[in-house]
Amino acid sequence: MRSEWRTPLLLTLGWRNLWRHTRRTLMILFAFALGVWSMIVIAAITRGSMEQQLDKSILHLTGHVQVHVAAFRDDPVIEHRFVPPPALETALAGEGIAAWAPRVRVPGVISSERESAGVTLVGIEPGRERGLSFIPGAITDGRYLDLADDPGLLLGRKLAERLETGLGRRVVLMSQDVDNRVADRGFRVVGIFDTQPRQMEEAFVFIGRATAQQMLKLDGHVTEVAAMAADRDRLDAPLMRLRAAAPGLDVQPWTVLEPLLVLTRKITDVILIIWYAIVFAAMSFGLINTLLMAVFERTREFGLFQSLGMRPAHILGQVLVESLILLVLALAAGNLLAAATVYALRDGIDLSAVAEGMELVGVAPVIYPAWSAGDMLAANLLVFVLGLAASLYPAWRAARHVPVEAITRV
């Protein structure tokens, strides 16, 4: 190979050839940058929405891990209760568990002086719920529970409206105790909570765990233990430790407790792959068309180069270098635009005007884009690698010309 056809010269020729037709080059650069931008930004918005759904569901009493009697998840009644063994409490206090709390969760009925409603009664330890569930931060009127034996009750705003009651008013809570008798007790509403989705406000009422145990004659029994791990996607070690500490209990991660969320996340990944494929297909047609036009316009030039000693492999390399320069410029511009867009949307995309419709499909009224290095890397690799692959055909067409025929072609 002659030294004058080495890489620096190919880069120089490729750069100059790109700007022979400035408008055409700028148009294809804009199209590519727009495609890369759309890949990254739409992925960030989709990931952000998905992460919000995951975080919300985990904070809505799911946690990362739950411990029950095996039959409780299919039939959540008071008969399926247990006393947390000391080994389990020791394991929950170990490495990898950020927060945990025992709960009493049973079906119940709440009544005001005007209306009644079926609810899920949840007895909680107020201090332990911080960092574990949405409850401590959701109180908008009144106060949070102070202790496990607090005599007050927390009510959702939508349920309070349905019962035509409010802060400071008395309600009656009924459920079944361990003797299969109706247990009822009057409570004063000490706090009103708001949360999304609104169905949560009608579904749950919260009282102190010790108060619930006393009301239902549970004598230290609970129906579940919920835990929050340090990393929701790395639960193997904590699960093994908890299962070893409580072999007679059912210890399950959030991926089993919330299968719909896992399916939604998989569908999101598939949707992003389809979107990437559609965008790249459009981009590749533009790239191939641009390079083919450049090759046909320079047929005589390539024939002259070959007659001067440039090998077909170097002509193929020259066209690929032009494609490489286009791709690098487009990727740089697309990534910068995407970073600027995601930064500009850091305070969220407000969809409150259609909040009710968004709530029906589980989307928060404000979406915060989530920048993912994996999504950005996938978009860049897809465009770069497949872009070069798509450039092989125009480069091959350029390299296969016979010098004499190419020079004499009009």
C-alpha positions as CSV (number, residue, x, y, z in Angstrom):
1,M,0.0,0.0,0.0
2,R,1.4,3.4,-1.0
3,S,1.9,5.8,1.9
4,E,-0.1,8.6,0.3
5,W,-3.3,6.5,0.6
6,R,-3.0,6.1,4.3
7,T,-5.7,7.0,6.9
8,P,-4.8,10.8,7.3
9,L,-5.3,11.4,3.5
10,L,-8.6,9.4,3.6
11,L,-9.8,11.5,6.4
12,T,-8.9,14.7,4.6
13,L,-10.6,13.5,1.4
14,G,-13.7,12.3,3.3
15,W,-14.1,15.7,5.1
16,R,-13.7,17.7,1.9
17,N,-16.1,15.5,-0.1
18,L,-18.8,15.9,2.6
19,W,-18.8,19.6,2.2
20,R,-19.0,19.6,-1.6
21,H,-22.7,19.8,-1.1
22,T,-23.1,21.7,2.1
23,R,-26.9,21.8,2.0
24,R,-27.3,18.1,1.5
25,T,-24.7,17.3,4.2
26,L,-26.4,19.7,6.7
27,M,-29.8,18.1,5.9
28,I,-28.6,14.6,6.6
29,L,-26.7,15.7,9.7
30,F,-29.9,17.4,11.0
31,A,-32.0,14.2,10.3
32,F,-29.5,12.0,12.0
33,A,-29.1,14.3,15.0
34,L,-32.9,14.5,15.3
35,G,-33.1,10.7,15.2
36,V,-30.5,10.3,18.0
37,W,-32.1,13.0,20.0
38,S,-35.5,11.4,19.7
39,M,-34.1,8.0,20.8
40,I,-32.5,9.3,23.9
41,V,-35.2,11.8,25.0
42,I,-38.1,9.5,24.5
43,A,-36.2,6.7,26.3
44,A,-35.6,9.2,29.2
45,I,-39.2,10.2,29.4
46,T,-40.4,6.6,29.2
47,R,-37.9,5.4,31.8
48,G,-38.8,8.3,34.0
49,S,-42.5,7.4,33.9
50,M,-41.7,3.7,34.5
51,E,-39.5,4.5,37.4
52,Q,-42.2,6.7,39.0
53,Q,-44.7,3.9,38.7
54,L,-42.2,1.4,40.2
55,D,-41.3,3.7,43.1
56,K,-45.0,4.5,43.8
57,S,-46.1,0.9,43.8
58,I,-43.2,-0.1,46.1
59,L,-44.0,2.7,48.5
60,H,-47.7,1.8,48.4
61,L,-47.2,-0.9,51.1
62,T,-45.4,-3.3,48.8
63,G,-41.7,-2.7,49.8
64,H,-38.9,-4.7,48.2
65,V,-39.6,-7.8,50.2
66,Q,-42.6,-9.1,52.1
67,V,-42.9,-12.0,54.6
68,H,-46.3,-13.8,55.1
69,V,-47.8,-17.0,56.0
70,A,-47.9,-19.0,52.7
71,A,-51.7,-18.7,52.3
72,F,-52.0,-15.0,53.1
73,R,-51.4,-13.6,49.6
74,D,-54.3,-15.7,48.3
75,D,-56.6,-15.2,51.3
76,P,-55.5,-12.2,53.4
77,V,-57.5,-12.9,56.6
78,I,-56.6,-12.9,60.3
79,E,-56.3,-16.7,60.5
80,H,-53.1,-16.4,58.4
81,R,-51.0,-14.7,61.1
82,F,-47.6,-15.3,62.7
83,V,-45.2,-14.2,65.3
84,P,-42.0,-13.0,63.7
85,P,-39.2,-15.3,64.8
86,P,-36.1,-13.8,66.5
87,A,-33.9,-15.1,63.7
88,L,-36.0,-13.2,61.1
89,E,-35.7,-9.9,63.1
90,T,-31.9,-10.5,63.3
91,A,-31.7,-11.0,59.6
92,L,-33.8,-7.9,58.9
93,A,-31.4,-5.9,61.0
94,G,-28.5,-7.1,58.9
95,E,-26.7,-5.8,55.8
96,G,-28.7,-5.0,52.7
97,I,-31.9,-4.1,54.5
98,A,-32.5,-0.3,54.7
99,A,-35.9,-0.4,56.6
100,W,-38.5,-2.9,57.8
101,A,-41.7,-3.0,59.8
102,P,-44.3,-5.5,61.0
103,R,-47.9,-4.8,60.0
104,V,-51.4,-6.1,60.7
105,R,-53.4,-6.0,57.5
106,V,-56.9,-7.4,57.5
107,P,-60.3,-6.7,55.8
108,G,-62.6,-4.3,57.6
109,V,-65.6,-2.0,57.5
110,I,-65.5,1.7,58.4
111,S,-68.7,3.6,59.3
112,S,-69.4,7.2,59.9
113,E,-72.7,8.6,61.1
114,R,-73.9,8.7,57.5
115,E,-72.1,6.1,55.4
116,S,-70.1,2.8,55.5
117,A,-67.4,1.4,53.3
118,G,-65.3,-1.8,53.0
119,V,-61.6,-1.1,53.5
120,T,-58.3,-2.7,54.3
121,L,-57.3,-2.1,57.9
122,V,-53.6,-1.7,58.3
123,G,-51.9,-1.5,61.8
124,I,-48.5,0.1,61.5
125,E,-45.6,1.1,63.6
126,P,-45.4,4.9,62.7
127,G,-41.6,5.3,63.2
128,R,-40.7,2.2,61.2
129,E,-42.8,3.3,58.2
130,R,-40.5,6.2,57.4
131,G,-38.6,5.3,54.3
132,L,-40.7,2.2,53.9
133,S,-44.1,3.5,52.7
134,F,-45.9,6.6,51.5
135,I,-47.9,7.1,54.7
136,P,-45.6,9.5,56.7
137,G,-45.3,11.9,53.8
138,A,-48.8,11.8,52.6
139,I,-50.6,13.5,55.6
140,T,-52.0,16.8,54.3
141,D,-54.4,17.6,57.2
142,G,-54.0,16.9,60.8
143,R,-51.1,14.8,62.1
144,Y,-49.3,11.5,61.6
145,L,-49.6,8.7,64.2
146,D,-47.2,9.1,67.1
147,L,-46.8,5.6,68.5
148,A,-47.8,2.0,67.8
149,D,-50.5,2.3,70.4
150,D,-51.8,5.7,69.1
151,P,-55.6,5.8,69.5
152,G,-56.1,7.9,66.3
153,L,-56.9,6.8,62.7
154,L,-55.6,8.0,59.4
155,L,-58.2,8.4,56.6
156,G,-57.8,9.0,52.8
157,R,-59.3,12.2,51.6
158,K,-61.5,10.5,49.0
159,L,-62.8,8.0,51.6
160,A,-63.5,10.9,54.0
161,E,-65.6,12.6,51.3
162,R,-67.4,9.4,50.6
163,L,-68.2,8.9,54.4
164,E,-69.1,12.6,54.7
165,T,-66.7,12.9,57.7
166,G,-63.5,14.7,58.3
167,L,-60.6,15.6,60.7
168,G,-61.5,15.3,64.3
169,R,-64.7,13.4,63.7
170,R,-65.4,9.9,65.1
171,V,-65.8,6.8,63.0
172,V,-66.3,3.1,63.9
173,L,-64.0,0.4,62.6
174,M,-65.1,-3.2,62.4
175,S,-63.3,-6.4,61.6
176,Q,-63.1,-10.1,62.6
177,D,-60.9,-11.0,65.6
178,V,-59.0,-14.3,66.2
179,D,-62.2,-15.8,67.8
180,N,-64.2,-15.2,64.6
181,R,-66.2,-12.5,66.4
182,V,-66.9,-9.0,65.2
183,A,-64.5,-6.6,66.8
184,D,-65.4,-3.0,66.6
185,R,-63.9,0.2,68.1
186,G,-64.5,3.9,67.8
187,F,-61.6,6.1,66.5
188,R,-61.1,9.8,66.0
189,V,-59.8,10.8,62.7
190,V,-56.4,12.5,63.5
191,G,-55.0,12.7,59.9
192,I,-56.1,12.9,56.3
193,F,-53.8,11.6,53.6
194,D,-53.6,12.3,49.9
195,T,-51.9,10.0,47.4
196,Q,-52.0,8.9,43.8
197,P,-53.8,6.9,42.5
198,R,-56.9,8.1,44.2
199,Q,-58.1,4.5,44.7
200,M,-55.6,4.2,47.5
201,E,-57.4,6.9,49.4
202,E,-60.5,4.7,49.5
203,A,-58.9,1.4,50.0
204,F,-56.9,1.8,53.2
205,V,-57.2,3.1,56.7
206,F,-54.3,3.2,59.2
207,I,-54.1,2.8,62.9
208,G,-51.3,1.9,65.3
209,R,-50.1,-1.7,65.2
210,A,-50.5,-2.3,69.0
211,T,-53.9,-0.7,68.8
212,A,-54.9,-3.1,66.0
213,Q,-53.5,-6.1,67.9
214,Q,-55.4,-5.2,71.0
215,M,-58.6,-4.7,69.0
216,L,-58.3,-8.0,67.2
217,K,-56.8,-10.0,70.2
218,L,-53.7,-10.8,68.2
219,D,-51.3,-11.0,71.2
220,G,-48.1,-10.1,69.3
221,H,-49.1,-11.7,66.0
222,V,-48.8,-9.8,62.7
223,T,-49.9,-10.7,59.2
224,E,-46.9,-9.3,57.3
225,V,-43.5,-8.0,57.5
226,A,-42.3,-5.5,54.8
227,A,-38.7,-4.6,54.1
228,M,-36.9,-2.1,51.9
229,A,-33.6,-3.2,50.6
230,A,-30.6,-1.1,49.7
231,D,-31.0,-1.9,46.0
232,R,-34.3,-3.2,44.6
233,D,-32.6,-5.0,41.7
234,R,-30.2,-6.9,43.9
235,L,-32.3,-8.9,46.2
236,D,-30.8,-12.4,45.9
237,A,-28.5,-12.1,49.0
238,P,-31.2,-10.5,51.3
239,L,-33.8,-13.1,50.1
240,M,-31.5,-16.0,50.8
241,R,-30.8,-14.7,54.3
242,L,-34.4,-14.0,55.2
243,R,-35.7,-17.4,53.8
244,A,-33.0,-19.1,55.9
245,A,-34.1,-17.2,59.0
246,A,-37.8,-18.0,58.4
247,P,-38.1,-21.4,56.7
248,G,-41.8,-21.8,57.5
249,L,-42.8,-18.4,56.1
250,D,-43.4,-17.2,52.5
251,V,-40.6,-14.6,51.7
252,Q,-41.2,-12.9,48.3
253,P,-39.6,-10.0,46.4
254,W,-41.6,-7.2,44.8
255,T,-41.2,-8.8,41.4
256,V,-43.4,-11.7,42.6
257,L,-45.8,-9.4,44.5
258,E,-46.2,-7.0,41.6
259,P,-46.1,-9.1,38.4
260,L,-48.0,-6.5,36.4
261,L,-45.2,-4.0,37.0
262,V,-42.6,-6.5,35.9
263,L,-44.6,-7.1,32.7
264,T,-45.0,-3.3,32.2
265,R,-41.3,-2.9,32.4
266,K,-40.6,-5.6,29.9
267,I,-43.2,-4.1,27.5
268,T,-41.5,-0.7,27.9
269,D,-38.2,-2.3,26.9
270,V,-39.8,-3.8,23.8
271,I,-41.5,-0.5,22.9
272,L,-38.1,1.3,23.1
273,I,-36.4,-1.4,20.9
274,I,-39.2,-1.0,18.3
275,W,-38.9,2.8,18.4
276,Y,-35.1,2.5,18.0
277,A,-35.6,0.2,15.0
278,I,-38.1,2.5,13.3
279,V,-35.9,5.6,13.8
280,F,-32.8,3.8,12.6
281,A,-34.6,2.4,9.5
282,A,-35.5,5.9,8.5
283,M,-32.0,7.2,9.2
284,S,-30.3,4.3,7.3
285,F,-32.4,5.0,4.1
286,G,-31.2,8.6,4.3
287,L,-27.6,7.7,4.8
288,I,-27.6,5.1,2.0
289,N,-29.3,7.5,-0.4
290,T,-26.8,10.3,0.4
291,L,-23.8,8.1,0.0
292,L,-25.1,6.6,-3.3
293,M,-25.7,10.0,-4.7
294,A,-22.2,11.0,-3.7
295,V,-20.8,7.8,-5.3
296,F,-22.6,8.3,-8.6
297,E,-21.5,11.9,-8.8
298,R,-17.9,11.0,-8.4
299,T,-17.7,7.9,-10.6
300,R,-15.0,9.6,-12.9
301,E,-13.1,10.7,-9.8
302,F,-12.9,7.2,-8.4
303,G,-11.8,5.9,-11.8
304,L,-9.0,8.5,-11.9
305,F,-7.9,7.6,-8.3
306,Q,-7.7,3.9,-9.3
307,S,-5.7,4.7,-12.4
308,L,-3.2,6.6,-10.2
309,G,-2.8,3.6,-8.0
310,M,-5.5,3.7,-5.4
311,R,-6.7,0.2,-4.6
312,P,-10.4,-0.6,-4.5
313,A,-10.1,-1.2,-0.8
314,H,-9.0,2.3,-0.3
315,I,-11.9,3.7,-2.3
316,L,-14.2,1.6,-0.1
317,G,-12.4,3.0,2.9
318,Q,-12.8,6.6,1.7
319,V,-16.6,6.2,1.4
320,L,-16.7,4.5,4.8
321,V,-14.7,7.4,6.3
322,E,-17.2,9.9,4.9
323,S,-20.0,7.8,6.6
324,L,-17.9,7.7,9.8
325,I,-17.5,11.5,9.9
326,L,-21.2,12.0,9.3
327,L,-22.1,9.6,12.1
328,V,-19.7,11.1,14.6
329,L,-20.9,14.6,13.9
330,A,-24.6,13.5,14.1
331,L,-24.0,11.5,17.3
332,A,-22.3,14.4,18.9
333,A,-25.0,16.9,18.0
334,G,-27.8,14.5,18.9
335,N,-26.3,13.7,22.3
336,L,-25.8,17.4,23.1
337,L,-29.3,18.2,22.1
338,A,-30.7,15.3,24.2
339,A,-28.7,16.3,27.2
340,A,-29.9,19.9,27.0
341,T,-33.5,18.7,26.6
342,V,-33.4,16.3,29.5
343,Y,-31.8,19.1,31.6
344,A,-34.4,21.6,30.6
345,L,-37.1,19.1,31.7
346,R,-35.5,18.3,35.0
347,D,-38.4,19.9,36.9
348,G,-40.8,17.5,35.2
349,I,-43.4,17.5,32.3
350,D,-46.7,18.7,33.8
351,L,-49.6,16.7,32.6
352,S,-52.0,17.9,35.3
353,A,-54.5,19.1,32.6
354,V,-55.2,15.5,31.8
355,A,-54.4,14.1,35.2
356,E,-57.5,12.0,35.6
357,G,-56.9,10.3,32.2
358,M,-53.2,9.7,33.1
359,E,-54.2,8.2,36.4
360,L,-56.3,5.6,34.7
361,V,-53.2,4.2,33.0
362,G,-51.0,4.6,36.0
363,V,-49.0,7.6,34.7
364,A,-48.2,10.4,37.2
365,P,-49.5,13.9,36.4
366,V,-45.9,15.1,36.4
367,I,-43.2,13.0,34.6
368,Y,-39.6,13.4,35.5
369,P,-37.3,12.2,32.7
370,A,-34.7,9.6,33.9
371,W,-31.4,9.8,32.1
372,S,-30.1,6.3,31.5
373,A,-26.5,5.6,30.5
374,G,-27.6,2.2,29.2
375,D,-30.2,3.7,26.9
376,M,-27.8,6.4,25.6
377,L,-25.1,3.8,25.0
378,A,-27.6,1.5,23.2
379,A,-28.8,4.4,20.9
380,N,-25.3,5.5,20.1
381,L,-24.0,2.0,19.4
382,L,-27.0,1.1,17.3
383,V,-26.6,4.2,15.1
384,F,-22.8,3.9,14.9
385,V,-22.4,0.2,14.2
386,L,-25.4,-0.3,12.0
387,G,-24.8,3.1,10.3
388,L,-21.4,1.9,9.2
389,A,-22.9,-1.5,8.1
390,A,-25.5,0.4,6.0
391,S,-22.6,2.3,4.4
392,L,-21.0,-0.8,3.1
393,Y,-23.3,-1.1,0.0
394,P,-22.5,2.4,-1.4
395,A,-18.8,1.9,-0.6
396,W,-18.8,-1.5,-2.4
397,R,-20.5,0.2,-5.4
398,A,-17.8,2.8,-5.5
399,A,-15.0,0.2,-5.2
400,R,-16.2,-2.1,-7.9
401,H,-15.9,0.4,-10.9
402,V,-13.4,-0.5,-13.6
403,P,-11.0,2.5,-14.0
404,V,-11.2,2.9,-17.8
405,E,-15.0,2.6,-17.8
406,A,-15.3,5.0,-14.9
407,I,-13.1,7.6,-16.5
408,T,-14.9,7.5,-19.8
409,R,-18.4,7.5,-18.3
410,V,-20.3,10.7,-19.1
